[in-house]
Amino acid sequence: MARFMGIDIGSMYGKGVIVKDSDIEAYCVIPSGSNYKVAAEKIRKELLTKLDLSQDDIKSTVATGVGATDVHFAGHNISDYICTARGINSIFPQAKSVIDVAGLSMKVIQVDDRGLVMNFLTSERCAAGSGRFISVIANVLRIDLEDFGALSLKSQNPVTFSAGCAVFAETEAITRVSEGIPKEDIAAGVNRQLADKAYSMLKRIKLEGPFAICGGGALNIGLVKSMEAKLGEPLLLPPQPQLVAAMGAAIISRQRDKTVVD
């Protein structure tokens, strides 16, 4: 059966998948760095190496993300809204709304039962409304990003950030640390602020559940729990939330190929 590749070059991480019969055979996640073209080549090489394939074994490739135009070996560049919607639909056909917490933005997307985008909204280009906010505060707290979510769940008294800007919030977090505020309360405050942001965006365009979450921010279990508390219902969480857009790109590549018969 034919194989298809999806490449998602985000602002912080590049992701890639090879799909066969709509199932992921191989995947790769690396830092995007400053050269998206180099990142795309590294992803392609690693994916092909994992399966001992050559480029000739890939029927077609679709790229998405901020660095999509630098993926020179892709046949098509598709919006990350479209790819995210299609990827989520392939995992959770029942999902009607998607919260995508990316490196430099947060998106909410309304999805129909075919995985098509019906409506969407993106946060302003500010780290305070994105996964970058978590990275900034993790650095202040001197903890590994991977430990942020679990730490936040230990909080008994989450702080409230008065600043809506990541720069000022960083200064505020430094002050809280110097005052002896527990790290877990600061981390929980960050997750709560991001959850409030997502909830506000969902309400602005009147999106309804079931809700799914994806993007690197979905790896933060504390953020997931904060959003569930705000929504009052559980979120649909993919097993590999960073790969959703790349998977959607590969699926679109497969669907565009007229030789594939389902």
GIKA-V738179 format. One record per backbone hydrogen bond with DSSP energy under -0.5 kcal/mol. CO is the residue of the C=O (numbers start at 1). NH is the residue of the N-H. Records with the same first field share a line. If there is no record, write none. Layout:
CO = NH / NH
This chain:
2 = 21
3 = 59 / 60
4 = 19
5 = 62
6 = 17
7 = 9 / 64
8 = 10 / 15
9 = 67
12 = 32
13 = 10
14 = 30
15 = 8
16 = 28
17 = 6
18 = 25 / 26
19 = 4
20 = 23
23 = 20
26 = 18
28 = 16
30 = 14
34 = 36
35 = 39
36 = 40
37 = 41
38 = 42
39 = 43
40 = 44
41 = 45
42 = 46
43 = 47
44 = 48
45 = 49
46 = 50
47 = 51
48 = 52 / 53
49 = 52
54 = 57
55 = 58
57 = 3 / 59
60 = 5
61 = 75 / 76
62 = 7
63 = 78
64 = 9
65 = 68
67 = 70
68 = 71
70 = 72
71 = 74
76 = 63
79 = 83
80 = 84
81 = 85
82 = 86
83 = 87
84 = 88
85 = 89
86 = 90
87 = 91
88 = 91 / 92
92 = 95
96 = 111
97 = 212
98 = 100 / 109
99 = 101 / 214
100 = 102 / 107
101 = 217
102 = 131
103 = 132
105 = 102
106 = 123
107 = 100
108 = 121
109 = 98
110 = 118 / 119
112 = 115
116 = 112
119 = 110
121 = 108
124 = 126
126 = 129
127 = 130 / 133
130 = 133 / 134
131 = 134 / 135
132 = 136
133 = 137
134 = 138
135 = 139
136 = 140
137 = 141
138 = 142 / 143
144 = 147 / 148
145 = 148
147 = 151
148 = 152
149 = 153
151 = 154
152 = 155
159 = 161
165 = 169
166 = 170
167 = 171
168 = 172
169 = 173
170 = 174
171 = 175
172 = 176
173 = 177
174 = 178
175 = 179
176 = 181
177 = 180
182 = 185 / 186
183 = 187
184 = 188
185 = 159 / 189
186 = 190
187 = 191
188 = 192
189 = 193
190 = 194
191 = 195
192 = 196
193 = 197
194 = 198
195 = 199
196 = 200
197 = 201
198 = 202
199 = 203
200 = 204
201 = 205
202 = 207
203 = 206
210 = 96 / 97
211 = 236
212 = 99
213 = 238
214 = 101
215 = 218
216 = 219
217 = 220
219 = 221
220 = 223 / 224
221 = 225
222 = 226
223 = 227
224 = 228
225 = 229
226 = 230
227 = 231
228 = 232 / 233
235 = 237
236 = 213 / 238
238 = 241
240 = 243
241 = 215 / 244
243 = 247
244 = 248
245 = 249
246 = 250
247 = 251
248 = 252
249 = 253
250 = 254
251 = 255
252 = 256
253 = 257
254 = 257
256 = 258
257 = 260
260 = 262
